[in-house]
Amino acid sequence: MATLTEIPEDWPVNEAGALAVQDALRGRVVLDEPGPSPGTGLVTGVDVAYDDERDVVAAAAVVLDAATLEVVEESTAVGRVAFPYVPGLLAFREIPTVLAALGALTAGPGLVVCDGYGLAHPRRFGLAAHLGVLTGLPVIGVAKNPFTFTYEQPGAGRGESSALLDADGLEVGRAVRTQPAVKPVFVSVGHRVDLAGACAHTLALTPRYRLPETTRRADALCREALRTALRP
């Protein structure tokens, strides 16, 4: 098996500890910056793949040129799953390994795109927000499903969107149609990017497919890294 990244010594080991960390860090999220301009600089996708039977997680970071969507650099890391499965606390399972993958990059990373949530989270502190606060990087979340939130179907055309609403009717993200008549993705801010910017980046990263190129490439890479790590 590949060398495993270390879980930090002060990493929470139970739900109460993780909730306390969320409470301590949530106030550090920056929501009033526009973020980098879409289509400029570098943009990095991060994603993870699990083998729960072996308690192993593989993370991938893929850096793209935001203008051409060509790959600039790739990195992976493999580690132990850092926390038990608890809804709303999934970031604690994977962040140490994601940080290791990001730390192995020599380029960028520029804007980071997570396959998950930021503000659109029951405690307003999903993976994109958590990762942004820990790294100081601009981060957005682009999820495949709306989690516990509601939305009206956006128009059928590419670029149409509708508000993603919590139980009190407050907007926590947007349902964005990235391809005509295809199920939308669910965009939320993480750190140092506003919602309009997050949606614009999402559209810039989806010229052909429903999911951002960052997510598509990071997903394939982390799955391959997991297969490689688990080979006898």
C-alpha positions as CSV (number, residue, x, y, z in Angstrom):
1,M,0.0,0.0,0.0
2,A,1.1,3.6,-0.6
3,T,2.5,5.6,2.2
4,L,-0.4,7.1,4.2
5,T,-0.6,10.7,5.2
6,E,-0.8,11.4,8.9
7,I,-3.9,12.5,10.7
8,P,-3.1,15.6,12.8
9,E,-2.7,14.9,16.5
10,D,-5.3,17.5,17.4
11,W,-7.9,16.2,14.9
12,P,-11.3,15.7,16.6
13,V,-12.2,12.1,17.3
14,N,-15.9,12.4,18.1
15,E,-19.0,14.4,17.1
16,A,-18.7,16.8,20.0
17,G,-15.2,17.7,19.1
18,A,-15.9,18.2,15.4
19,L,-18.9,20.4,16.2
20,A,-16.7,22.5,18.4
21,V,-14.2,23.0,15.6
22,Q,-17.0,24.0,13.2
23,D,-18.2,26.6,15.8
24,A,-14.7,27.9,16.2
25,L,-13.9,28.3,12.5
26,R,-17.2,29.3,11.0
27,G,-16.9,32.9,12.0
28,R,-13.6,33.1,9.9
29,V,-15.4,32.5,6.6
30,V,-15.1,35.5,4.3
31,L,-18.2,36.0,2.1
32,D,-17.7,39.6,0.9
33,E,-14.9,39.1,-1.6
34,P,-15.7,38.7,-5.4
35,G,-12.9,36.2,-5.9
36,P,-10.7,35.8,-9.0
37,S,-12.2,36.5,-12.4
38,P,-13.7,33.4,-14.2
39,G,-11.5,32.1,-17.0
40,T,-8.3,33.6,-15.7
41,G,-5.3,32.2,-13.8
42,L,-5.4,28.7,-12.4
43,V,-8.3,26.7,-11.0
44,T,-7.9,23.5,-9.0
45,G,-10.3,20.6,-8.5
46,V,-10.2,18.4,-5.4
47,D,-12.0,15.2,-4.9
48,V,-11.7,12.0,-2.8
49,A,-12.4,8.3,-3.2
50,Y,-12.9,5.9,-0.2
51,D,-12.4,2.2,0.5
52,D,-14.4,1.9,3.8
53,E,-13.5,-1.7,4.3
54,R,-9.8,-0.8,4.5
55,D,-10.4,2.6,6.1
56,V,-8.5,4.3,3.3
57,V,-9.2,7.6,1.5
58,A,-7.4,8.9,-1.6
59,A,-7.4,12.6,-2.5
60,A,-6.6,14.2,-5.8
61,A,-5.8,17.8,-6.7
62,V,-5.9,18.7,-10.4
63,V,-4.7,22.2,-11.5
64,L,-6.2,23.6,-14.8
65,D,-5.4,26.6,-16.8
66,A,-8.7,28.5,-16.3
67,A,-8.7,29.9,-19.8
68,T,-8.1,26.7,-21.8
69,L,-9.0,24.0,-19.1
70,E,-5.8,22.2,-19.9
71,V,-4.1,20.3,-17.1
72,V,-1.2,22.2,-15.6
73,E,-0.4,19.8,-12.7
74,E,-1.8,16.8,-10.8
75,S,-1.1,15.4,-7.3
76,T,-2.5,12.7,-5.1
77,A,-2.3,11.6,-1.5
78,V,-3.6,8.5,0.4
79,G,-4.4,8.4,4.0
80,R,-6.5,6.8,6.7
81,V,-10.2,8.0,6.9
82,A,-9.8,10.6,9.6
83,F,-13.3,10.6,11.2
84,P,-16.3,8.3,11.4
85,Y,-19.3,8.9,9.1
86,V,-21.6,11.5,10.5
87,P,-23.9,13.5,8.3
88,G,-22.8,17.2,8.3
89,L,-19.3,16.3,9.4
90,L,-18.0,14.6,6.2
91,A,-15.2,17.2,5.8
92,F,-13.5,15.8,8.9
93,R,-13.1,12.4,7.1
94,E,-11.0,13.7,4.3
95,I,-9.5,17.1,4.9
96,P,-6.1,15.9,6.1
97,T,-5.6,13.9,2.9
98,V,-7.0,16.7,0.7
99,L,-4.5,19.1,2.4
100,A,-1.7,16.7,1.6
101,A,-2.6,16.6,-2.0
102,L,-2.8,20.4,-2.3
103,G,0.5,20.7,-0.4
104,A,2.2,18.5,-3.0
105,L,1.4,21.0,-5.8
106,T,4.1,23.3,-7.1
107,A,1.7,25.4,-9.2
108,G,-1.3,27.4,-8.1
109,P,-3.6,26.3,-6.9
110,G,-5.6,29.5,-7.5
111,L,-9.3,29.0,-7.0
112,V,-10.2,25.6,-5.5
113,V,-13.4,23.8,-6.5
114,C,-14.8,21.1,-4.2
115,D,-17.2,18.4,-5.1
116,G,-19.4,19.3,-2.2
117,Y,-20.8,22.1,-0.2
118,G,-19.7,25.4,1.4
119,L,-22.4,27.6,2.9
120,A,-25.1,25.2,1.7
121,H,-24.6,23.0,4.7
122,P,-26.8,22.5,7.8
123,R,-24.2,24.3,10.0
124,R,-23.1,26.7,7.2
125,F,-19.7,25.1,7.2
126,G,-19.3,22.4,4.6
127,L,-16.0,21.2,3.0
128,A,-15.5,24.2,0.8
129,A,-15.8,26.6,3.7
130,H,-13.7,24.5,6.0
131,L,-10.9,24.0,3.4
132,G,-11.0,27.7,2.6
133,V,-10.5,28.8,6.2
134,L,-7.7,26.4,6.8
135,T,-5.8,27.3,3.6
136,G,-6.8,30.9,3.1
137,L,-7.6,30.1,-0.5
138,P,-10.7,31.1,-2.5
139,V,-12.9,28.0,-2.6
140,I,-16.3,27.2,-3.9
141,G,-18.5,24.1,-3.7
142,V,-20.2,22.5,-6.6
143,A,-22.4,19.5,-5.6
144,K,-24.3,16.9,-7.5
145,N,-27.3,17.0,-5.2
146,P,-29.1,19.7,-3.1
147,F,-28.5,17.9,0.3
148,T,-31.3,19.1,2.7
149,F,-32.2,22.2,0.8
150,T,-35.1,23.1,-1.6
151,Y,-35.2,24.8,-4.9
152,E,-37.4,25.5,-7.9
153,Q,-36.3,24.0,-11.2
154,P,-34.3,26.6,-13.1
155,G,-35.1,27.3,-16.8
156,A,-34.0,24.6,-19.2
157,G,-31.3,26.7,-20.9
158,R,-27.6,26.7,-20.0
159,G,-26.9,29.3,-17.4
160,E,-30.4,29.4,-15.9
161,S,-30.4,29.2,-12.1
162,S,-32.7,29.4,-9.1
163,A,-32.2,29.9,-5.4
164,L,-31.2,27.0,-3.1
165,L,-33.2,27.7,0.1
166,D,-32.9,26.6,3.7
167,A,-35.9,25.9,5.9
168,D,-36.3,29.6,6.7
169,G,-36.3,30.6,3.1
170,L,-32.8,32.0,3.1
171,E,-30.6,31.6,0.0
172,V,-27.6,29.4,0.7
173,G,-26.6,28.7,-2.9
174,R,-27.9,28.3,-6.4
175,A,-29.2,25.5,-8.6
176,V,-27.3,26.1,-11.9
177,R,-28.2,24.5,-15.2
178,T,-24.8,23.9,-16.8
179,Q,-26.1,22.1,-19.9
180,P,-29.5,22.5,-21.7
181,A,-32.2,20.3,-20.2
182,V,-29.8,18.5,-17.9
183,K,-30.1,18.2,-14.1
184,P,-28.6,21.3,-12.4
185,V,-25.6,21.4,-10.1
186,F,-25.7,23.0,-6.7
187,V,-23.3,25.9,-6.2
188,S,-22.4,27.5,-2.9
189,V,-19.7,29.8,-1.7
190,G,-16.9,28.4,0.5
191,H,-14.4,31.2,1.2
192,R,-13.3,34.5,-0.4
193,V,-15.7,34.2,-3.4
194,D,-19.2,35.6,-3.7
195,L,-22.2,33.6,-5.0
196,A,-22.3,35.4,-8.4
197,G,-18.6,34.6,-8.9
198,A,-19.1,31.0,-7.8
199,C,-21.8,30.5,-10.4
200,A,-19.8,32.3,-13.1
201,H,-16.8,30.0,-12.4
202,T,-19.1,27.0,-12.5
203,L,-20.3,27.9,-16.0
204,A,-16.8,28.6,-17.2
205,L,-15.8,25.1,-16.1
206,T,-18.7,23.3,-17.8
207,P,-18.4,24.0,-21.5
208,R,-19.4,20.4,-22.5
209,Y,-20.6,18.4,-19.5
210,R,-22.8,18.8,-16.5
211,L,-20.0,18.7,-13.9
212,P,-17.0,21.1,-13.9
213,E,-13.9,19.9,-15.6
214,T,-12.1,20.3,-12.3
215,T,-14.4,17.8,-10.7
216,R,-14.4,15.3,-13.6
217,R,-10.6,15.2,-13.7
218,A,-10.1,15.1,-9.9
219,D,-12.7,12.3,-9.6
220,A,-10.9,10.1,-12.2
221,L,-7.5,10.8,-10.6
222,C,-8.5,10.0,-7.0
223,R,-10.2,6.8,-8.1
224,E,-7.1,5.7,-9.9
225,A,-4.9,6.7,-6.9
226,L,-7.1,4.5,-4.6
227,R,-6.8,1.5,-7.0
228,T,-3.1,1.9,-7.2
229,A,-2.7,2.3,-3.4
230,L,-4.7,-0.9,-2.7
231,R,-2.9,-3.1,-5.2
232,P,-1.2,-6.1,-3.5
